[in-house]
């Protein structure tokens, strides 16, 4: 006796669900078949981990989480070669959740971790290993208060380990700490949006090229006064320690104490290619404590700083010994100084635009260098105010081929070698 096509389809679907596989002929598992419930109240830690382990034991595959709000009281660890995937094909803006608004179920796959509240250290909510992927989900911490005044600490939402882990098309709506992208090789972070409060992405101990693409940190979740003030006084959007030629493309942050931070860890310092990056409404847009001699190359950047006491776009510390170069970048906002440079390393500005400085305590130079080696070439200074001051500790400087508004005002107190030429003011 032959079954009709409809009966065969129903029987096939029943067999698929009973096996925990979402689609016949594909290595895919559905978390609902392991007892997961997207009702925002059931703890789904064990159900999800069972599904992930099943995929791992099969040699890899896709674990699928349909639309729903999934509560987690523990942590998840993705086996190698396993992808945990939700329904989003691209990172949403806020998945229907803002302040205390309740998300509607049609807003996709939402993970809601509640474990380790009050702990800054500890295992991440989701840990990726070699060739594992998190894709198409939104992560929302439901017990985080959007009014603050101080957010609850949690460990990182995501940790990336091993070789070739990836986070793609994910929203990190309101984690205390976003992604720990350390101790890995060739990690990929692409199409990630949200509002991490203390730390967005932390990068260190990278031994082969990592990639961060199209990551935007905006206040999608809360701009309530106390909480947002805390974020602007304490938060760092992107932090880089030891890297091996990182590629960072089309990234942006709004409302942090430091936008991009480069520091020296126990493992070393950063070098890399940073293209089309931006920081808005930050106290310090770019903070360089240390850089590799290979160089931090920042191209087509846009930086705006105007919050807190003495906001500034670029601050290079006296510990700096490496190379930082800004090419075709724009700097604006009501700051007193645009760049303050110390240390013994090299800092370069080529084909950049500088606007709005000296607006707090009277006239000031846009760029103040106290040490090291400085090159400023082919730039335009749009504000009619002093442009550059070279302190006694500057060892070498070339300042040439720049346009300035008004008179050329470059003060040179350096005892080193300095070349000043072909800088043109505007006619009054």
Secondary structure, DSSP 4 states (H G I P E B T S, - for coil): -PPPHHHHHHHHHHHHHHHTBSSTTS-EEEGGGGT---EEEEE-HHHHHHHHHHHHHTT-EEEE--SEEEEESS-EEPPTTEEEE-S-SS--SSTT--TTPPPPGGG-EEEEE-TTTT-SSS--SEEE-TT-EEES-EE--TTS-TT-SSPPP--EEEEE-EES-EEEEEEE-S-SEEEE--SEES-EEEEEEE--SSEEEEE--B-S--EEEEEEE--SS---HHHHHHHHHH-EEEEE-S-SSEEEEEEEEES-SEEEEE--BTTB---EEEEEEEEEEESEEEEES---SS-EEEES-EEEE--STT-EEEEE-TT--SEEEEES-EEESS-S-SEEE-SSSEEEEES-EE---S-SSS---SEEEEEEEEEEES-EE-SSS--EEEEEEEEEEEEES-EESSS--EEE--SSEEEEE--B----
